[in-house]
Amino acid sequence: MGFQRYLNRESKDRDLAEEIQSHLAHEVDANLARGLSEAEARRRARLRFGNPRTVRERVWIYRSLPMMDGIFRDLRDAWRSLRKTKGLTIVALLVIALGIGVNTAVFSVVNTVLLQPLPYPDPHSLMRLVLFTPQRTLDGASVPEFNLWRQQTSVLRDVAGYDTGGAGLNLTGGDHPMQVQGVHVTHDYFTLFGAPVIAGRTFTEEEDSPHGGNVVVLSYGLWKQRFGGDTKIVGQTLPIDNTPYLVVGIIGPSFVSDNPADVWLPFQFDLNSQDMAHYFRVSARLQPGVTIEQANAQLKLASDQFRRLKPNAIGRQNHYGVFPLKEWMTGDTRTPLLVLLCAVGLVLLIACANVANLLLAKASGRQREFATRAALGAGRWQIIRQLLAESLLLSLSGGLLGLLLGYASVRLLLNVNTGSLPRVGENGMALALDMRVLFFTLGVSVLTGILFGLVPAVSASRTNLVASLNESSSRTGSGSRSVNFRSVLVITEIALALILVIGSTLLIRTYLKLQGVDPGFDTHNTLTMAMSISGDRFQASAPVDQIIRQGTERIKTIPGVVEAAAGNGLPLQGAFGVPFDIVGRSKGNAPSTGSTGYYSVSANFFEALKIPLLRGRTFTDRDNASAPGVVIINETLAKQYWPHGDPLRDRIQKAPGAGPPFTEPPRQVIGIIGDTRDGGLNRDPFPAIYIPLAQMPDGETALNSRIAPLWWIVRTNGDPHAVVAQVTAALRESTGGLPVAHIRTMDEIDSLMVSRERFNMLLLTVFGASGLLLAAAGIYGLMAFSVEQRTQELGIRMAMGAQTSHLRNMVLRQGMMLTIIGVVAGIAASFWLTRFLASFLFGVEKWDPLAFLLTPLLLSAVALAATWIPAVRATRVDPITALRFE
Amino acid sequence: MARNKTQDAGEILQGTLDLLILRTLILGPAHGHTIARSIESTSENALEVEQGSLYPALHRLEDRGLVASEWGVSDNNRRAKFYRLTAKGRKELAAATGRWRRMTRAIGLILGESNG
C-alpha cells in the first residue's frame, strides 16, 4: 500500500477525470456502432456510467486521511470564524497571552532554579556535608570535622572544603591594584566539581598542606581580563597582597562555581588542628552505589566516635550527615516559587473562565450556524471538533504570544531584581528558554484551549435543531441556560481573583511591616565599604588597629563626613558566633553559659552607626591592647542573661576552653547598647557582644582577616555617594595602597535585605491585579450580554412605566449577587489557602482582618463599577427600538 | 446518502470485482471500458459491472501494486489508460482464485448442491 496513496491527489484526480472521459467516449463509440443516434448514444453512455463526480469523490476520499483532512478543514474554518469576530478574537488572544505569559515566566524561573540539574558531572551524587540538629540543619565546617568526613571513604569521595571568598584579595603590582574574589579550596575541589583545566594544572596535595607554598589557580574571566588570555602566565608569579603567588593553572569558562571566584587558593589545612571554628563548607560525592541513607548511617556512627574524642564539639542529639547539594542550594526558594506557580495557575484559570465566557457569548450568537450545519448532516462530534479547533487555534497563538511576553518580562524583572534567587546568574542571565519551558508552554496552551473551549463547544452542540431554525429570535432561545452557566464562570473568576488579591495584600502588608522594622540604628547617610586585609601584614591585631586609626583620621578630615569607624562586620549582615561564660556563674551541665554573636570594632563604631547606648559607656581610643579587657553587650543579651542582675558588675569570658590562638582573659562589661537586626529584619535580634578590635588575640584577628574583610563605616551629613571618591582615595593613601570593594550605603543594604520579600510581593501583586482586571472584564462581559439579551424585556418594562432607576438597580442587583457569591466563596477558599503563605508573612496574621475585609470590599467596588456600565445602558433602552428588535 | 436498492442478480458480490478485473487482465493490457465489457460478455451478460465502482477498484489495485497503468491509444484510436497485470498481481490472482474456489465449494456443500 504505502503512502503514495495519499500523494499527488490533485494530479491523480485530473488523471481520473480524463480516464472517465475516455471511458465515456468508448461507450459512445460502442453505442454508435449499435446504430444509435449521436445524441442517444451520449445519453445512454452517461446514464450507464452514472455521475462521474461521485466516482471521483469516491477515489478522492479513498486517497485521503479523513482525520487530517478534517483537521485542516477545521483549522481553516476556525481561522475564518476567528477573523469574522476580530474584536473578540483580539481580546481573547490578549487574555490568553497574559495567562500563559505569567505561567511561562514563573515556570522558566522554576525550571532554572529547581528543575535543571547542577552544571557539574553526575550532579545527583553531589552532597553537602551537614550537621543535623533537632531544630535545624547546619553546613558550617571546621578542620577536625573536615578531617573526619574525609576519612569516611566507604561512603564518600572527593571530600572538598571551600569558603565563600568573603574577604577578597588585593591584586597588587602594576598601576591598578584590584580587589578580587579569592575562594579558598582544598585540592579535591576541582575534581569534585569536574572543573575543566585549560592550561597548567590544579593544586597538588602537597601544595594544599601547611607550608605548601604560595600558589594560585586563575578563573577564565580574570585571566582574559587581566592577562589578555596569555597562557604564558602559567608558571609566572602574581603579586597578591604584595606576596608573590605562583600561577599553576587556569580553569575553563564553562565552570560555574557555587560562589563567584576570580582566583582559587589552597586552604593548606593543618589536619591535626583542634580548631573547631566553622569558617568553610564541605561538599563531597557519594561513592558509586551508595545511597543517601547509607551515607547518613555511616556518618552517624562517625559522629558518635567524634563525640567521644571531643566531648563538647557536638550536642548529644546532633549528628553529621549529607544533604543533596542542589536541594541545599535551592531549599529556601522552593516554597516561594511553588506558591508563585500556584498563583499564576489561578491567573490562568481566571483567564480560561474569561475566554470561555467570551466564546459562550459568541456561540450563543451562532446557534443558527450550528443548526444549519447539523441539518446538513454534521454530527455532534463534528461541531464540537470545529469549536475545539477554534479554541485550540486561539490558545496556541495566545501561547506563542505568551511565551514571548512571559520570557521577555521575566528577564526584565530579574534584571531589575533577582530577588536573591540562586542559580539565575547575574541579572537573571542564566535563565534558560529550553525545551522544558517550550513543552510546558505548549502543554499549557493545549490544556487551556481544551479547558475554555470544551464547555462552549459541548453546550453549542446541544442545540435544539428545530427550535433554533424555526425561532425567528435566537436571542431568547437558549439564553437562560447559557447565562446560568456563564454566571457560574463569573462567580469562579471572582472567587479566584479574590484569593489572589488577598494573597498579594498579605504580602504587601508584610513588605510594609518589614520596611517599618527599626533596624536598631540609623541607616541614612551611612556609607560602607569592604577592604581585604588578608595579607601577611595583618596577621595580628596591632597593625589592623593602626590602619583603622590612620584611616578614620584621614576620612574625618573630608568635608561632609561626620564620623568614621571600622569593624569585622556590619549590622544586618550577620555575625560570627562564639560561646561565652559569665565569670562566677554556674553553668550546670552545659559546656558554657551560652553563645552569642560577636563583633570586633573600632572606637566610635556605635557613634558612626548611631546605635543607641542604653547604659555605661562606649569604646574610646584608650581601650587599646594595654588597657584592661572590656566588652559591650546588646540589650537582648542583657535581658536574656541578666533578667534581674546588673550586667555592668559582671565579667564575660569569651570562647572558654578554646585553643591557644584564642586564649584571652575575661572582659569587664562596660556598656549596654540597643539591638540591631542582624539575623534579618524579619528575625528577632540575637544576643551580641562587641569587643575593641585592638584588644583581640592576634590569632583570632589573623583568622578573621583571612576569612572576612574589614568593613569601613562613614557617616555623612549629606548624600553619602558624594564622598565615595574622596573616602576611597583617603583609605588608599592611609593604608599603603589597599583598594576597597562593595561600596554601598546602609540604605542600599537595608533594601537588599528585603529584596526577596519585594520580589514575591511585586509578582503576586501583578498577578493579583491581573486576576482582578480579568474578573472585572468577565463580570462586565456577562452583564453587558445579559442586558443585550433582555433588551426586549427591558423595553416592555419601560413601556409599562418602569422607573429608570429601578431598571438600573435590577441589573446592578443581578451583578452584585454574582459578586457576593464569588466573594464569599473566595473568602472561604482563602481562609484555607493562606496557611501556605504563612512562612512568608511577617507582622501579619494569615487571617489578617484588614486583608480579609478590605480586599473583598475593593473587589466588590471594582465589580460594581464593571456592572455599572451595562446597568446604565439598560436604562437607555428605547422602548420602540427594543420592541422592534428582530 | 445510501440508496436502498433490492439485490440484483447481476450485481457483482462485494470484493469479487477485484478478482474479476485481475482475471480479465491476464489476457493482456486493457483499458477500463474494455475490462467492463469483457467481464460482462465473458459472463454472458449475467454480471453487470457498476461502472462507478470499476475505477475506484482499478485505482485501489494499482496502489497495491497488483496492476500498473499507462496512457496509450485504443483500437478506436482514442486516448485511454491501459492497465496490465504485474508479477505481484499474478500471484494475487492465483491466491484469490484458490480462495474463491474453496469458498464456493464450501457454500455449495452447505446449500446441498451435488456438483458444486
HADDOCK unambig.tbl for C-alpha pairs under 7 A between the chains (distance, minus, plus):
assign (segid A and resid 1 and name CA) (segid B and resid 63 and name CA) 5.82 0.50 0.50
assign (segid A and resid 1 and name CA) (segid B and resid 64 and name CA) 4.85 0.50 0.50
assign (segid A and resid 5 and name CA) (segid B and resid 63 and name CA) 6.15 0.50 0.50
assign (segid A and resid 19 and name CA) (segid B and resid 80 and name CA) 6.56 0.50 0.50
assign (segid A and resid 19 and name CA) (segid B and resid 81 and name CA) 6.37 0.50 0.50
assign (segid A and resid 22 and name CA) (segid B and resid 79 and name CA) 6.60 0.50 0.50
assign (segid A and resid 22 and name CA) (segid B and resid 80 and name CA) 5.76 0.50 0.50
assign (segid A and resid 23 and name CA) (segid B and resid 32 and name CA) 6.59 0.50 0.50
assign (segid A and resid 23 and name CA) (segid B and resid 33 and name CA) 5.39 0.50 0.50
assign (segid A and resid 26 and name CA) (segid B and resid 33 and name CA) 6.71 0.50 0.50
assign (segid A and resid 49 and name CA) (segid B and resid 51 and name CA) 5.40 0.50 0.50
assign (segid A and resid 49 and name CA) (segid B and resid 52 and name CA) 6.26 0.50 0.50
assign (segid A and resid 50 and name CA) (segid B and resid 52 and name CA) 6.54 0.50 0.50
assign (segid A and resid 55 and name CA) (segid B and resid 52 and name CA) 5.47 0.50 0.50
assign (segid A and resid 58 and name CA) (segid B and resid 56 and name CA) 6.85 0.50 0.50
assign (segid A and resid 59 and name CA) (segid B and resid 56 and name CA) 5.39 0.50 0.50
